[in-house]
Amino acid sequence: MFEGTEIVGKKSIVLITLDTLRYDVAQQLFLDGETPNLAKMLPASGWEKRHAPGSFTYASHHAFFAGFLPTPADNPKAPRLFAAKFAGSETATQGTYVFETPNIVMGLEEAGYHTICIGGVGFFNKQTALSQQFPGMFQESHWQTSFGVTDPSSTENQFKKAADCLSHLSDDQHFFLFINISAIHQPNHFYLTDTEEDTKASHAAALKYVDSQLPLLFSSLKQRGETFCIFCSDHGTTYGEEGYTGHRLAHKHVWEVPYAEFLVK
């Protein structure tokens, strides 16, 4: 386990949210050997099961940027890595890096990090006042249609942009790179052939596509020294289970999300 005090000021940080990814789908693909690039970074047991702080993108990311990453399913009082300071926190401990700022993005900037946001789903597209809110936390933010949910090459496009952003930083500059991966969010049917329906199978196919693009990102990070990475989902979604479709509702496939943290050296 890592502690925030071991990371902030010592390592660059990457937070990847695999928007809408379900825990059961991610873990089954891991067990089946269908996500080999992720498997290189995950422990032998695969993804850690955690609970999302919200049932949809906006709610969960508000929590993430305050330091409330997904909660370990078997330890709800587990110490947090980072926290925006507030009275009465039960999960900010001696190893938690606590910021005096309203969010951890601004806190990392104050700690000398260059902060970069590469948006994906609509809450990051900067086309409305609401969708400018999250990108506005960062020193540098990017979104274009080719990063969004309608482009089958969205992850490749996002990772190429990330590589370009990192290439402009000095070698000794710590950075906080946040990417909201849009590919798994509906519509995802185009990752399968001969269907126009979003299903659990196309959800899985979308994750396999994301995995295939990870060498682009990891290659860029390896040129930058040691980087601490968090890969997680912000929430899951349903595909007809118990009559439910979508998310922003209370269902285990919405609340149960995959989580991993690791170093890229």
Secondary structure, 3 states (H helix, E strand, C coil): CCCHHHCCCCCEEEEEEECCCCHHHHHHHHHCCCCHHHHCCCCCCCCEEEECCCCCHHHHHHHHCCCCCCEECCCCCCCCCEEECCCCCCCCCCCCEEECCCCHHHHHHHCCCEEEEECCCHHHCCCCCHHHCCHHHCCEEECCHHHCCCCCCHHHHHHHHHHHHHHCCCCCCCEEEEEEECCCCCCCHHHCCCCCCCCHHHHHHHHHHHHHHHHHHHHHHHCCCCEEEEEECCCCCEECHHHCEECCCCCHHHHEEEEEEEEEC
